[in-house]
Amino acid sequence: MAVPQIQIQSTPAKIGLNINRGQQTIRQPKAEQSIQQPKADLSIEQRPGKLTIDQTKAWHNIDLKSASVRTGETAQVAEQKWMEGVARVASEGDELMKIEHGGNPIAMQAKRNAGFEFDIQPGGRPAYDLVDISFQPSGADISVQRNEPIINTTKRDPEISFQRGKVSTYIQQNPDLQIDWKV
């Protein structure tokens, strides 16, 4: 006897997807920044130096001397003349002591002492050596105060744009089931 057979044939369902991808863009603007550097505060204080000009020798060269210098020179010349006078008087005394040797010592001494001698010394020291100049510099006080830079920064947020994606489904293949009897 023949047994009937069942034949089943199935076709699976297929789902299709339509995908529209999402888009995202991110843009980062640069931050704004300003930097200012103030100048440093600088102060320089220069104390004056000491300048000394001594022109005493120049005044002495043209014979313009102070009273104390003139008095000292006169005393020195007077002392020298006094010593010369003492020597001359002693020498003349010796000559008069020896009058018995002959000659006329009194007349000779009178003739010798009748004149007056003096000398003039023109000029003086060279002109470049007459003024003494000395200078003592003094220090300077230097003060520096630095100033910090002024930095201003403005941040910029990122610019984000987003477009959502979309997914849609559809049936690409319908399911099918077929059943058959075979004898």
LUMKE-686475 format. One record per atom (N, C-alpha, C): atom name; residue in three letters; x, y, z; residue number from 1. Coordinates in steps of 0.1 Angstrom, whole numbers, plus 5000, padded with zeros to 4 digits. Layout:
// residues N
(node CA, ALA, (X, Y, Z), NUM)
...
// end
This chain:
// residues 183
(node N, MET, (5008, 4989, 5000), 1)
(node CA, MET, (5000, 5000, 5000), 1)
(node C, MET, (5009, 5012, 5000), 1)
(node N, ALA, (5003, 5021, 4994), 2)
(node CA, ALA, (5011, 5033, 4992), 2)
(node C, ALA, (5007, 5043, 5003), 2)
(node N, VAL, (5017, 5048, 5010), 3)
(node CA, VAL, (5015, 5058, 5021), 3)
(node C, VAL, (5016, 5072, 5015), 3)
(node N, PRO, (5007, 5080, 5017), 4)
(node CA, PRO, (5009, 5093, 5012), 4)
(node C, PRO, (5020, 5101, 5020), 4)
(node N, GLN, (5027, 5108, 5012), 5)
(node CA, GLN, (5038, 5116, 5018), 5)
(node C, GLN, (5034, 5131, 5017), 5)
(node N, ILE, (5039, 5138, 5027), 6)
(node CA, ILE, (5037, 5152, 5027), 6)
(node C, ILE, (5050, 5158, 5023), 6)
(node N, GLN, (5049, 5167, 5014), 7)
(node CA, GLN, (5061, 5175, 5010), 7)
(node C, GLN, (5058, 5190, 5014), 7)
(node N, ILE, (5068, 5195, 5022), 8)
(node CA, ILE, (5067, 5209, 5026), 8)
(node C, ILE, (5078, 5216, 5020), 8)
(node N, GLN, (5075, 5227, 5014), 9)
(node CA, GLN, (5086, 5235, 5008), 9)
(node C, GLN, (5083, 5249, 5013), 9)
(node N, SER, (5094, 5255, 5020), 10)
(node CA, SER, (5092, 5268, 5026), 10)
(node C, SER, (5103, 5278, 5020), 10)
(node N, THR, (5099, 5290, 5018), 11)
(node CA, THR, (5107, 5300, 5014), 11)
(node C, THR, (5108, 5310, 5026), 11)
(node N, PRO, (5120, 5313, 5031), 12)
(node CA, PRO, (5121, 5322, 5042), 12)
(node C, PRO, (5119, 5337, 5038), 12)
(node N, ALA, (5114, 5344, 5048), 13)
(node CA, ALA, (5112, 5358, 5045), 13)
(node C, ALA, (5126, 5365, 5046), 13)
(node N, LYS, (5128, 5375, 5038), 14)
(node CA, LYS, (5140, 5383, 5038), 14)
(node C, LYS, (5136, 5398, 5040), 14)
(node N, ILE, (5143, 5404, 5050), 15)
(node CA, ILE, (5140, 5418, 5053), 15)
(node C, ILE, (5152, 5426, 5047), 15)
(node N, GLY, (5148, 5437, 5041), 16)
(node CA, GLY, (5158, 5446, 5035), 16)
(node C, GLY, (5158, 5459, 5044), 16)
(node N, LEU, (5170, 5465, 5044), 17)
(node CA, LEU, (5172, 5477, 5052), 17)
(node C, LEU, (5176, 5488, 5043), 17)
(node N, ASN, (5170, 5499, 5044), 18)
(node CA, ASN, (5174, 5512, 5037), 18)
(node C, ASN, (5181, 5520, 5048), 18)
(node N, ILE, (5194, 5523, 5047), 19)
(node CA, ILE, (5201, 5530, 5057), 19)
(node C, ILE, (5206, 5543, 5051), 19)
(node N, ASN, (5202, 5554, 5057), 20)
(node CA, ASN, (5208, 5567, 5055), 20)
(node C, ASN, (5216, 5571, 5067), 20)
(node N, ARG, (5229, 5571, 5064), 21)
(node CA, ARG, (5239, 5573, 5075), 21)
(node C, ARG, (5237, 5587, 5081), 21)
(node N, GLY, (5239, 5588, 5094), 22)
(node CA, GLY, (5239, 5601, 5100), 22)
(node C, GLY, (5252, 5609, 5097), 22)
(node N, GLN, (5252, 5622, 5098), 23)
(node CA, GLN, (5264, 5630, 5096), 23)
(node C, GLN, (5267, 5639, 5108), 23)
(node N, GLN, (5279, 5639, 5111), 24)
(node CA, GLN, (5283, 5647, 5122), 24)
(node C, GLN, (5296, 5655, 5118), 24)
(node N, THR, (5296, 5668, 5120), 25)
(node CA, THR, (5307, 5676, 5118), 25)
(node C, THR, (5311, 5684, 5130), 25)
(node N, ILE, (5323, 5684, 5133), 26)
(node CA, ILE, (5328, 5692, 5145), 26)
(node C, ILE, (5339, 5702, 5140), 26)
(node N, ARG, (5337, 5714, 5143), 27)
(node CA, ARG, (5347, 5725, 5140), 27)
(node C, ARG, (5351, 5732, 5152), 27)
(node N, GLN, (5364, 5733, 5154), 28)
(node CA, GLN, (5369, 5739, 5166), 28)
(node C, GLN, (5375, 5753, 5162), 28)
(node N, PRO, (5368, 5764, 5165), 29)
(node CA, PRO, (5375, 5777, 5162), 29)
(node C, PRO, (5386, 5779, 5171), 29)
(node N, LYS, (5396, 5786, 5166), 30)
(node CA, LYS, (5408, 5790, 5175), 30)
(node C, LYS, (5404, 5799, 5186), 30)
(node N, ALA, (5410, 5798, 5197), 31)
(node CA, ALA, (5407, 5807, 5208), 31)
(node C, ALA, (5413, 5820, 5205), 31)
(node N, GLU, (5407, 5831, 5210), 32)
(node CA, GLU, (5413, 5844, 5209), 32)
(node C, GLU, (5422, 5847, 5220), 32)
(node N, GLN, (5434, 5852, 5217), 33)
(node CA, GLN, (5444, 5854, 5227), 33)
(node C, GLN, (5451, 5868, 5225), 33)
(node N, SER, (5452, 5876, 5235), 34)
(node CA, SER, (5460, 5888, 5234), 34)
(node C, SER, (5470, 5888, 5245), 34)
(node N, ILE, (5482, 5892, 5241), 35)
(node CA, ILE, (5493, 5892, 5251), 35)
(node C, ILE, (5499, 5907, 5250), 35)
(node N, GLN, (5499, 5913, 5261), 36)
(node CA, GLN, (5506, 5926, 5262), 36)
(node C, GLN, (5517, 5925, 5272), 36)
(node N, GLN, (5528, 5931, 5268), 37)
(node CA, GLN, (5540, 5931, 5277), 37)
(node C, GLN, (5543, 5945, 5281), 37)
(node N, PRO, (5539, 5949, 5293), 38)
(node CA, PRO, (5542, 5963, 5297), 38)
(node C, PRO, (5557, 5964, 5299), 38)
(node N, LYS, (5562, 5976, 5296), 39)
(node CA, LYS, (5577, 5979, 5297), 39)
(node C, LYS, (5581, 5978, 5312), 39)
(node N, ALA, (5593, 5974, 5314), 40)
(node CA, ALA, (5598, 5974, 5328), 40)
(node C, ALA, (5600, 5988, 5332), 40)
(node N, ASP, (5598, 5990, 5345), 41)
(node CA, ASP, (5601, 6003, 5351), 41)
(node C, ASP, (5615, 6004, 5355), 41)
(node N, LEU, (5622, 6013, 5348), 42)
(node CA, LEU, (5637, 6015, 5350), 42)
(node C, LEU, (5639, 6028, 5355), 42)
(node N, SER, (5647, 6029, 5366), 43)
(node CA, SER, (5651, 6042, 5371), 43)
(node C, SER, (5666, 6042, 5373), 43)
(node N, ILE, (5673, 6052, 5368), 44)
(node CA, ILE, (5687, 6054, 5370), 44)
(node C, ILE, (5690, 6067, 5377), 44)
(node N, GLU, (5696, 6066, 5388), 45)
(node CA, GLU, (5700, 6079, 5395), 45)
(node C, GLU, (5715, 6079, 5396), 45)
(node N, GLN, (5720, 6089, 5389), 46)
(node CA, GLN, (5735, 6091, 5388), 46)
(node C, GLN, (5739, 6102, 5398), 46)
(node N, ARG, (5746, 6098, 5408), 47)
(node CA, ARG, (5752, 6108, 5417), 47)
(node C, ARG, (5763, 6115, 5410), 47)
(node N, PRO, (5764, 6128, 5413), 48)
(node CA, PRO, (5774, 6136, 5406), 48)
(node C, PRO, (5788, 6132, 5411), 48)
(node N, GLY, (5798, 6132, 5401), 49)
(node CA, GLY, (5812, 6129, 5405), 49)
(node C, GLY, (5818, 6141, 5411), 49)
(node N, LYS, (5830, 6139, 5416), 50)
(node CA, LYS, (5837, 6151, 5422), 50)
(node C, LYS, (5849, 6155, 5413), 50)
(node N, LEU, (5847, 6167, 5407), 51)
(node CA, LEU, (5857, 6173, 5398), 51)
(node C, LEU, (5865, 6184, 5406), 51)
(node N, THR, (5878, 6182, 5406), 52)
(node CA, THR, (5886, 6192, 5413), 52)
(node C, THR, (5896, 6198, 5403), 52)
(node N, ILE, (5896, 6212, 5402), 53)
(node CA, ILE, (5905, 6219, 5393), 53)
(node C, ILE, (5913, 6228, 5402), 53)
(node N, ASP, (5926, 6226, 5402), 54)
(node CA, ASP, (5935, 6234, 5409), 54)
(node C, ASP, (5944, 6242, 5400), 54)
(node N, GLN, (5941, 6256, 5399), 55)
(node CA, GLN, (5949, 6264, 5390), 55)
(node C, GLN, (5959, 6273, 5397), 55)
(node N, THR, (5962, 6269, 5409), 56)
(node CA, THR, (5972, 6277, 5417), 56)
(node C, THR, (5985, 6279, 5410), 56)
(node N, LYS, (5990, 6269, 5403), 57)
(node CA, LYS, (6003, 6270, 5396), 57)
(node C, LYS, (6001, 6280, 5384), 57)
(node N, ALA, (5990, 6281, 5378), 58)
(node CA, ALA, (5988, 6290, 5367), 58)
(node C, ALA, (5988, 6304, 5372), 58)
(node N, TRP, (5981, 6307, 5384), 59)
(node CA, TRP, (5982, 6320, 5389), 59)
(node C, TRP, (5996, 6324, 5394), 59)
(node N, HIS, (6003, 6314, 5399), 60)
(node CA, HIS, (6017, 6317, 5403), 60)
(node C, HIS, (6026, 6320, 5391), 60)
(node N, ASN, (6023, 6314, 5380), 61)
(node CA, ASN, (6031, 6316, 5368), 61)
(node C, ASN, (6030, 6330, 5363), 61)
(node N, ILE, (6018, 6336, 5365), 62)
(node CA, ILE, (6017, 6351, 5361), 62)
(node C, ILE, (6018, 6360, 5373), 62)
(node N, ASP, (6024, 6354, 5383), 63)
(node CA, ASP, (6028, 6362, 5395), 63)
(node C, ASP, (6016, 6367, 5403), 63)
(node N, LEU, (6005, 6360, 5403), 64)
(node CA, LEU, (5993, 6364, 5411), 64)
(node C, LEU, (5992, 6353, 5422), 64)
(node N, LYS, (5998, 6357, 5433), 65)
(node CA, LYS, (5999, 6347, 5444), 65)
(node C, LYS, (5991, 6352, 5456), 65)
(node N, SER, (5987, 6343, 5465), 66)
(node CA, SER, (5980, 6346, 5477), 66)
(node C, SER, (5990, 6352, 5487), 66)
(node N, ALA, (5984, 6359, 5497), 67)
(node CA, ALA, (5992, 6366, 5507), 67)
(node C, ALA, (6001, 6356, 5514), 67)
(node N, SER, (5996, 6344, 5518), 68)
(node CA, SER, (6004, 6335, 5525), 68)
(node C, SER, (6015, 6329, 5517), 68)
(node N, VAL, (6013, 6327, 5504), 69)
(node CA, VAL, (6024, 6322, 5495), 69)
(node C, VAL, (6034, 6333, 5494), 69)
(node N, ARG, (6029, 6345, 5491), 70)
(node CA, ARG, (6039, 6356, 5489), 70)
(node C, ARG, (6047, 6359, 5502), 70)
(node N, THR, (6041, 6358, 5513), 71)
(node CA, THR, (6048, 6360, 5526), 71)
(node C, THR, (6059, 6349, 5528), 71)
(node N, GLY, (6055, 6336, 5525), 72)
(node CA, GLY, (6064, 6325, 5526), 72)
(node C, GLY, (6076, 6327, 5517), 72)
(node N, GLU, (6074, 6331, 5504), 73)
(node CA, GLU, (6085, 6333, 5495), 73)
(node C, GLU, (6094, 6345, 5499), 73)
(node N, THR, (6088, 6355, 5504), 74)
(node CA, THR, (6095, 6367, 5509), 74)
(node C, THR, (6104, 6363, 5521), 74)
(node N, ALA, (6098, 6355, 5530), 75)
(node CA, ALA, (6106, 6351, 5541), 75)
(node C, ALA, (6118, 6342, 5537), 75)
(node N, GLN, (6115, 6333, 5527), 76)
(node CA, GLN, (6126, 6325, 5522), 76)
(node C, GLN, (6138, 6333, 5516), 76)
(node N, VAL, (6134, 6342, 5507), 77)
(node CA, VAL, (6144, 6351, 5501), 77)
(node C, VAL, (6151, 6359, 5512), 77)
(node N, ALA, (6143, 6364, 5521), 78)
(node CA, ALA, (6149, 6373, 5532), 78)
(node C, ALA, (6159, 6365, 5540), 78)
(node N, GLU, (6156, 6352, 5543), 79)
(node CA, GLU, (6165, 6343, 5551), 79)
(node C, GLU, (6178, 6341, 5542), 79)
(node N, GLN, (6176, 6339, 5529), 80)
(node CA, GLN, (6188, 6336, 5521), 80)
(node C, GLN, (6197, 6349, 5520), 80)
(node N, LYS, (6190, 6361, 5519), 81)
(node CA, LYS, (6198, 6373, 5518), 81)
(node C, LYS, (6205, 6376, 5531), 81)
(node N, TRP, (6198, 6373, 5542), 82)
(node CA, TRP, (6204, 6375, 5555), 82)
(node C, TRP, (6216, 6366, 5557), 82)
(node N, MET, (6215, 6353, 5553), 83)
(node CA, MET, (6227, 6345, 5554), 83)
(node C, MET, (6238, 6350, 5545), 83)
(node N, GLU, (6235, 6355, 5533), 84)
(node CA, GLU, (6245, 6360, 5524), 84)
(node C, GLU, (6251, 6373, 5530), 84)
(node N, GLY, (6243, 6381, 5536), 85)
(node CA, GLY, (6247, 6393, 5543), 85)
(node C, GLY, (6257, 6390, 5555), 85)
(node N, VAL, (6253, 6380, 5562), 86)
(node CA, VAL, (6262, 6376, 5574), 86)
(node C, VAL, (6275, 6371, 5568), 86)
(node N, ALA, (6275, 6363, 5557), 87)
(node CA, ALA, (6287, 6358, 5551), 87)
(node C, ALA, (6296, 6370, 5546), 87)
(node N, ARG, (6289, 6380, 5539), 88)
(node CA, ARG, (6296, 6391, 5534), 88)
(node C, ARG, (6302, 6400, 5545), 88)
(node N, VAL, (6295, 6402, 5556), 89)
(node CA, VAL, (6300, 6410, 5567), 89)
(node C, VAL, (6312, 6403, 5573), 89)
(node N, ALA, (6311, 6390, 5575), 90)
(node CA, ALA, (6322, 6382, 5581), 90)
(node C, ALA, (6334, 6383, 5571), 90)
(node N, SER, (6332, 6382, 5558), 91)
(node CA, SER, (6343, 6383, 5549), 91)
(node C, SER, (6349, 6397, 5549), 91)
(node N, GLU, (6340, 6408, 5550), 92)
(node CA, GLU, (6346, 6421, 5550), 92)
(node C, GLU, (6353, 6424, 5563), 92)
(node N, GLY, (6348, 6418, 5574), 93)
(node CA, GLY, (6355, 6419, 5587), 93)
(node C, GLY, (6369, 6413, 5586), 93)
(node N, ASP, (6370, 6402, 5579), 94)
(node CA, ASP, (6383, 6395, 5577), 94)
(node C, ASP, (6392, 6405, 5569), 94)
(node N, GLU, (6387, 6411, 5559), 95)
(node CA, GLU, (6395, 6420, 5550), 95)
(node C, GLU, (6400, 6432, 5559), 95)
(node N, LEU, (6391, 6437, 5567), 96)
(node CA, LEU, (6395, 6449, 5575), 96)
(node C, LEU, (6405, 6445, 5586), 96)
(node N, MET, (6404, 6432, 5591), 97)
(node CA, MET, (6414, 6427, 5600), 97)
(node C, MET, (6428, 6427, 5595), 97)
(node N, LYS, (6428, 6425, 5582), 98)
(node CA, LYS, (6441, 6423, 5575), 98)
(node C, LYS, (6445, 6436, 5568), 98)
(node N, ILE, (6441, 6447, 5573), 99)
(node CA, ILE, (6444, 6460, 5566), 99)
(node C, ILE, (6459, 6463, 5565), 99)
(node N, GLU, (6467, 6456, 5574), 100)
(node CA, GLU, (6481, 6459, 5574), 100)
(node C, GLU, (6488, 6452, 5563), 100)
(node N, HIS, (6481, 6444, 5556), 101)
(node CA, HIS, (6487, 6437, 5544), 101)
(node C, HIS, (6487, 6447, 5532), 101)
(node N, GLY, (6481, 6457, 5533), 102)
(node CA, GLY, (6482, 6467, 5522), 102)
(node C, GLY, (6468, 6468, 5515), 102)
(node N, GLY, (6468, 6477, 5505), 103)
(node CA, GLY, (6456, 6478, 5498), 103)
(node C, GLY, (6446, 6488, 5505), 103)
(node N, ASN, (6435, 6490, 5499), 104)
(node CA, ASN, (6425, 6499, 5505), 104)
(node C, ASN, (6412, 6491, 5506), 104)
(node N, PRO, (6411, 6483, 5517), 105)
(node CA, PRO, (6399, 6475, 5518), 105)
(node C, PRO, (6386, 6483, 5520), 105)
(node N, ILE, (6386, 6494, 5526), 106)
(node CA, ILE, (6374, 6502, 5528), 106)
(node C, ILE, (6369, 6507, 5515), 106)
(node N, ALA, (6377, 6512, 5507), 107)
(node CA, ALA, (6373, 6517, 5494), 107)
(node C, ALA, (6368, 6506, 5485), 107)
(node N, MET, (6375, 6495, 5486), 108)
(node CA, MET, (6370, 6483, 5477), 108)
(node C, MET, (6356, 6479, 5482), 108)
(node N, GLN, (6354, 6478, 5495), 109)
(node CA, GLN, (6341, 6474, 5500), 109)
(node C, GLN, (6330, 6484, 5497), 109)
(node N, ALA, (6333, 6496, 5497), 110)
(node CA, ALA, (6324, 6507, 5494), 110)
(node C, ALA, (6320, 6506, 5479), 110)
(node N, LYS, (6329, 6503, 5471), 111)
(node CA, LYS, (6327, 6502, 5456), 111)
(node C, LYS, (6318, 6490, 5454), 111)
(node N, ARG, (6321, 6479, 5460), 112)
(node CA, ARG, (6314, 6467, 5458), 112)
(node C, ARG, (6300, 6468, 5464), 112)
(node N, ASN, (6297, 6475, 5474), 113)
(node CA, ASN, (6284, 6475, 5480), 113)
(node C, ASN, (6276, 6487, 5475), 113)
(node N, ALA, (6281, 6495, 5466), 114)
(node CA, ALA, (6274, 6507, 5461), 114)
(node C, ALA, (6263, 6503, 5452), 114)
(node N, GLY, (6264, 6492, 5445), 115)
(node CA, GLY, (6254, 6489, 5435), 115)
(node C, GLY, (6243, 6480, 5440), 115)
(node N, PHE, (6232, 6479, 5434), 116)
(node CA, PHE, (6221, 6470, 5438), 116)
(node C, PHE, (6218, 6461, 5426), 116)
(node N, GLU, (6218, 6448, 5428), 117)
(node CA, GLU, (6216, 6439, 5418), 117)
(node C, GLU, (6202, 6432, 5420), 117)
(node N, PHE, (6195, 6429, 5408), 118)
(node CA, PHE, (6183, 6421, 5409), 118)
(node C, PHE, (6182, 6414, 5396), 118)
(node N, ASP, (6175, 6402, 5396), 119)
(node CA, ASP, (6173, 6395, 5383), 119)
(node C, ASP, (6158, 6394, 5381), 119)
(node N, ILE, (6155, 6393, 5368), 120)
(node CA, ILE, (6141, 6391, 5364), 120)
(node C, ILE, (6141, 6377, 5357), 120)
(node N, GLN, (6132, 6369, 5361), 121)
(node CA, GLN, (6131, 6356, 5355), 121)
(node C, GLN, (6117, 6356, 5347), 121)
(node N, PRO, (6118, 6358, 5334), 122)
(node CA, PRO, (6106, 6358, 5327), 122)
(node C, PRO, (6100, 6344, 5325), 122)
(node N, GLY, (6088, 6344, 5322), 123)
(node CA, GLY, (6082, 6331, 5319), 123)
(node C, GLY, (6078, 6323, 5331), 123)
(node N, GLY, (6078, 6310, 5330), 124)
(node CA, GLY, (6074, 6302, 5341), 124)
(node C, GLY, (6074, 6287, 5336), 124)
(node N, ARG, (6066, 6280, 5342), 125)
(node CA, ARG, (6064, 6266, 5338), 125)
(node C, ARG, (6057, 6265, 5325), 125)
(node N, PRO, (6058, 6254, 5318), 126)
(node CA, PRO, (6050, 6252, 5305), 126)
(node C, PRO, (6035, 6253, 5308), 126)
(node N, ALA, (6028, 6258, 5299), 127)
(node CA, ALA, (6014, 6260, 5301), 127)
(node C, ALA, (6006, 6247, 5303), 127)
(node N, TYR, (6010, 6236, 5297), 128)
(node CA, TYR, (6002, 6224, 5298), 128)
(node C, TYR, (6003, 6218, 5312), 128)
(node N, ASP, (6012, 6222, 5320), 129)
(node CA, ASP, (6014, 6216, 5334), 129)
(node C, ASP, (6009, 6225, 5345), 129)
(node N, LEU, (6002, 6235, 5342), 130)
(node CA, LEU, (5999, 6245, 5352), 130)
(node C, LEU, (5985, 6242, 5359), 130)
(node N, VAL, (5976, 6235, 5353), 131)
(node CA, VAL, (5963, 6233, 5359), 131)
(node C, VAL, (5962, 6218, 5363), 131)
(node N, ASP, (5960, 6215, 5375), 132)
(node CA, ASP, (5958, 6201, 5380), 132)
(node C, ASP, (5943, 6198, 5380), 132)
(node N, ILE, (5939, 6187, 5373), 133)
(node CA, ILE, (5925, 6183, 5372), 133)
(node C, ILE, (5924, 6169, 5377), 133)
(node N, SER, (5915, 6167, 5386), 134)
(node CA, SER, (5912, 6153, 5391), 134)
(node C, SER, (5897, 6151, 5391), 134)
(node N, PHE, (5893, 6139, 5388), 135)
(node CA, PHE, (5879, 6136, 5387), 135)
(node C, PHE, (5877, 6122, 5394), 135)
(node N, GLN, (5868, 6122, 5403), 136)
(node CA, GLN, (5864, 6110, 5410), 136)
(node C, GLN, (5850, 6106, 5407), 136)
(node N, PRO, (5848, 6096, 5398), 137)
(node CA, PRO, (5834, 6093, 5395), 137)
(node C, PRO, (5826, 6087, 5406), 137)
(node N, SER, (5813, 6088, 5406), 138)
(node CA, SER, (5806, 6082, 5417), 138)
(node C, SER, (5796, 6072, 5410), 138)
(node N, GLY, (5791, 6063, 5418), 139)
(node CA, GLY, (5783, 6052, 5413), 139)
(node C, GLY, (5769, 6057, 5409), 139)
(node N, ALA, (5762, 6048, 5402), 140)
(node CA, ALA, (5749, 6050, 5397), 140)
(node C, ALA, (5740, 6040, 5404), 140)
(node N, ASP, (5728, 6045, 5408), 141)
(node CA, ASP, (5718, 6036, 5414), 141)
(node C, ASP, (5708, 6032, 5403), 141)
(node N, ILE, (5708, 6019, 5400), 142)
(node CA, ILE, (5699, 6014, 5389), 142)
(node C, ILE, (5689, 6005, 5395), 142)
(node N, SER, (5676, 6008, 5392), 143)
(node CA, SER, (5665, 6000, 5398), 143)
(node C, SER, (5657, 5996, 5386), 143)
(node N, VAL, (5654, 5982, 5385), 144)
(node CA, VAL, (5646, 5977, 5375), 144)
(node C, VAL, (5634, 5969, 5381), 144)
(node N, GLN, (5622, 5972, 5378), 145)
(node CA, GLN, (5610, 5965, 5382), 145)
(node C, GLN, (5603, 5959, 5370), 145)
(node N, ARG, (5604, 5946, 5369), 146)
(node CA, ARG, (5598, 5940, 5357), 146)
(node C, ARG, (5583, 5939, 5359), 146)
(node N, ASN, (5575, 5940, 5348), 147)
(node CA, ASN, (5561, 5939, 5349), 147)
(node C, ASN, (5557, 5926, 5342), 147)
(node N, GLU, (5547, 5919, 5348), 148)
(node CA, GLU, (5543, 5907, 5343), 148)
(node C, GLU, (5535, 5909, 5330), 148)
(node N, PRO, (5535, 5900, 5321), 149)
(node CA, PRO, (5527, 5901, 5309), 149)
(node C, PRO, (5512, 5900, 5312), 149)
(node N, ILE, (5504, 5907, 5304), 150)
(node CA, ILE, (5489, 5906, 5306), 150)
(node C, ILE, (5484, 5897, 5295), 150)
(node N, ILE, (5479, 5886, 5298), 151)
(node CA, ILE, (5475, 5876, 5289), 151)
(node C, ILE, (5460, 5874, 5290), 151)
(node N, ASN, (5452, 5877, 5280), 152)
(node CA, ASN, (5438, 5875, 5280), 152)
(node C, ASN, (5434, 5864, 5269), 152)
(node N, THR, (5427, 5854, 5274), 153)
(node CA, THR, (5423, 5843, 5265), 153)
(node C, THR, (5408, 5842, 5265), 153)
(node N, THR, (5402, 5841, 5253), 154)
(node CA, THR, (5388, 5838, 5252), 154)
(node C, THR, (5386, 5825, 5245), 154)
(node N, LYS, (5381, 5815, 5252), 155)
(node CA, LYS, (5379, 5802, 5246), 155)
(node C, LYS, (5367, 5802, 5237), 155)
(node N, ARG, (5368, 5794, 5227), 156)
(node CA, ARG, (5357, 5792, 5217), 156)
(node C, ARG, (5352, 5778, 5219), 156)
(node N, ASP, (5339, 5776, 5220), 157)
(node CA, ASP, (5333, 5763, 5221), 157)
(node C, ASP, (5333, 5756, 5207), 157)
(node N, PRO, (5334, 5743, 5207), 158)
(node CA, PRO, (5334, 5737, 5194), 158)
(node C, PRO, (5320, 5738, 5188), 158)
(node N, GLU, (5319, 5739, 5175), 159)
(node CA, GLU, (5307, 5739, 5167), 159)
(node C, GLU, (5304, 5725, 5162), 159)
(node N, ILE, (5293, 5720, 5167), 160)
(node CA, ILE, (5289, 5706, 5164), 160)
(node C, ILE, (5276, 5706, 5156), 160)
(node N, SER, (5276, 5700, 5145), 161)
(node CA, SER, (5263, 5698, 5138), 161)
(node C, SER, (5261, 5683, 5136), 161)
(node N, PHE, (5248, 5679, 5138), 162)
(node CA, PHE, (5246, 5665, 5137), 162)
(node C, PHE, (5233, 5663, 5129), 162)
(node N, GLN, (5233, 5654, 5119), 163)
(node CA, GLN, (5221, 5650, 5112), 163)
(node C, GLN, (5218, 5636, 5114), 163)
(node N, ARG, (5207, 5633, 5120), 164)
(node CA, ARG, (5204, 5619, 5124), 164)
(node C, ARG, (5203, 5611, 5111), 164)
(node N, GLY, (5207, 5598, 5113), 165)
(node CA, GLY, (5205, 5589, 5102), 165)
(node C, GLY, (5192, 5582, 5103), 165)
(node N, LYS, (5188, 5575, 5092), 166)
(node CA, LYS, (5175, 5569, 5092), 166)
(node C, LYS, (5176, 5555, 5087), 166)
(node N, VAL, (5169, 5546, 5093), 167)
(node CA, VAL, (5169, 5532, 5089), 167)
(node C, VAL, (5155, 5528, 5086), 167)
(node N, SER, (5152, 5524, 5075), 168)
(node CA, SER, (5138, 5519, 5072), 168)
(node C, SER, (5139, 5504, 5067), 168)
(node N, THR, (5129, 5497, 5071), 169)
(node CA, THR, (5129, 5482, 5068), 169)
(node C, THR, (5118, 5480, 5057), 169)
(node N, TYR, (5121, 5470, 5050), 170)
(node CA, TYR, (5110, 5465, 5040), 170)
(node C, TYR, (5112, 5450, 5038), 170)
(node N, ILE, (5102, 5443, 5033), 171)
(node CA, ILE, (5103, 5429, 5031), 171)
(node C, ILE, (5108, 5427, 5016), 171)
(node N, GLN, (5120, 5421, 5016), 172)
(node CA, GLN, (5126, 5419, 5003), 172)
(node C, GLN, (5121, 5406, 4997), 172)
(node N, GLN, (5118, 5397, 5005), 173)
(node CA, GLN, (5112, 5384, 5000), 173)
(node C, GLN, (5101, 5380, 5010), 173)
(node N, ASN, (5090, 5377, 5004), 174)
(node CA, ASN, (5079, 5373, 5013), 174)
(node C, ASN, (5081, 5358, 5016), 174)
(node N, PRO, (5076, 5354, 5028), 175)
(node CA, PRO, (5078, 5340, 5032), 175)
(node C, PRO, (5067, 5332, 5024), 175)
(node N, ASP, (5071, 5320, 5022), 176)
(node CA, ASP, (5061, 5311, 5015), 176)
(node C, ASP, (5062, 5297, 5020), 176)
(node N, LEU, (5051, 5291, 5022), 177)
(node CA, LEU, (5051, 5277, 5027), 177)
(node C, LEU, (5041, 5269, 5018), 177)
(node N, GLN, (5046, 5259, 5012), 178)
(node CA, GLN, (5038, 5251, 5003), 178)
(node C, GLN, (5038, 5236, 5008), 178)
(node N, ILE, (5026, 5231, 5010), 179)
(node CA, ILE, (5025, 5218, 5014), 179)
(node C, ILE, (5018, 5210, 5003), 179)
(node N, ASP, (5024, 5198, 5000), 180)
(node CA, ASP, (5019, 5189, 4990), 180)
(node C, ASP, (5017, 5175, 4995), 180)
(node N, TRP, (5006, 5168, 4989), 181)
(node CA, TRP, (5004, 5154, 4993), 181)
(node C, TRP, (5008, 5146, 4981), 181)
(node N, LYS, (5016, 5136, 4983), 182)
(node CA, LYS, (5020, 5128, 4972), 182)
(node C, LYS, (5016, 5114, 4976), 182)
(node N, VAL, (5010, 5107, 4966), 183)
(node CA, VAL, (5005, 5093, 4969), 183)
(node C, VAL, (5015, 5084, 4962), 183)
// end
